[in-house]
Amino acid sequence: MAEDRDRLTRWRLVLGGEDADGTGVGGGLEAEDLERDRALSELYDGDRRGGMGTSAPRVARWLGDIRTYFPSSVVQVMQADAMDRLGLHQLLLEPELMEAVQPDIGMVTTLVGLNHAIPEASRATARAVVRTVTDQLEERLRAETVQAVTGALNRAARTRRPRAADIDWGRTIAANLKHYLPEHRTVVPERLVGHARRTTRVERHVILCVDQSGSMAESVVYSSVFGAVLASLRSVETSLVLFDTEVVDLTDEVDDPVDVLFGVQLGGGTDINRAIAYCQGLVRDPVDTVFVLISDLYEGGIAEEMLRRAAEVVGSGATMVALLALSDSGAPSYDVEHAAALAGIGVPAFACTPDLFPDLMAAAIERRDLGQWAAANDVVTAAPLSEE
C-alpha cells in the first residue's frame, strides 16, 4: 500500500496536481514533497520566462532547495532546464548564485561559453566551479589513461634484437616453445623478444587539435582534461591547439585544464583547413606522431584543401584520427560527407566516449588499425565515399 502511495505521489509531482492529473493525491502532500512540488512549480509552471524572475538570491535558494530534495542526477537535469526555460545565464554571473550551483559538466560548458562576459567579482567563483569538475574528471580518467598509454609505449618499444640485459625471457620462451628439444630439455630460441634500451627521450608526440565551435563545448572540456593527463607523462610530448576561424596554441597552459578552458572562445566559424595547416608545422617525426582532430567537420574554410592536408599528414607516416565528438552526450551531429571523405584517405572518423579514449590512444601509439579498433569496440565509423 505504501508503495502504491509513493508511486502516486511521484506521478502527482510530475503532473502538477491539477484536477485532471488522475492521481487523487491533490494537495495532500507531506512537508518534503510540498517543497519538491514548489521547486518543480517554479521551474515548470507558468510563464517560461517568469517563475523565479531575476532575483539572484531567490534563484540561489531554489538551487539549494533542489540539491536538498532531489538526487544529483535530477538536479543536473533541472539546472539545465532552468538555464533554458528561465533564462538564467545572466544570473550565473552573480557570485552568490554560482556558489549555490552543483558543479557538473553542463555547468562548466555554460561558464566557458559565458567566459568573456563574467565580471571580475564572479570570476574566482566561476573558476572554482570549473576546477571542481575538471578535478573530478581527471581523478576518474587519469589512472586508466596513464596505464593504457605507458603500456602501449612499452609494447611499442619491444625489439627482436635486444641486448642481453634487455631480453624478456618469459616472452622469448613463450614465442619459441615449438623449438623445445626434449632430449636436451631445453628451448632453442630462434627469435629473441625484449625491450629497446629505455631512455628519457620523448617517444611520442600527441597533437590534440580541438574545434571550439559552440556545438563542441563538452568535447573541449574533456580534451582539456586528457591534455593535462598526457602532458604529465615524460615520454609523451603533448600539443593542444584550439581553433575556430583562428588558431590558438594553448600548449603552454596544457598542464592546467582550468587555464585552458578560460582561454577558450566558444562559438564563431570553423576553419579546419587552417588548423590542420598549423598542426602540420608542429610535426617533426611523423612516424612518432599521433594527430587527433576533434571536430564535427562542419568546415567553413576550403574543404578541398582540408582533405588534401589530411592526406599529406597520413602520407607522411603520422597516425591521424578524426573524433566527431569526445563526450558522453550520444550520437553527435557532424558533416557526413567530410567524415566519409576523410575515411577514404585513411583518417578514420567516429565519435568517442571519454572512457574509450585511453584505449584509443594506446591503439594509435601502437599503430594498430584504428578502423579495426573501432569495430572491436562497437564504435560506428564513417564509411568512405563511394567511388561511383
NORRABEL-V74157 format. One record per helix or strand of 2 or more residues. SS is the DSSP state (hx for helix, st for strand). FROM is the first residue (numbers start at 0). TO is the last residue. Records with the same first field share a line. If there is no record, write none. Layout:
SS = FROM-TO  FROM-TO
This chain:
hx = 1-14  18-20  30-43  55-68  71-84  90-92  94-97  104-112  114-116  119-155  163-165  168-174  176-178  213-230  250-252  256-260  271-279  285-287  302-314  335-343  353-364  369-375
st = 157-158  179-180  185-186  193-194  203-210  235-242  246-248  288-293  318-325  348-351
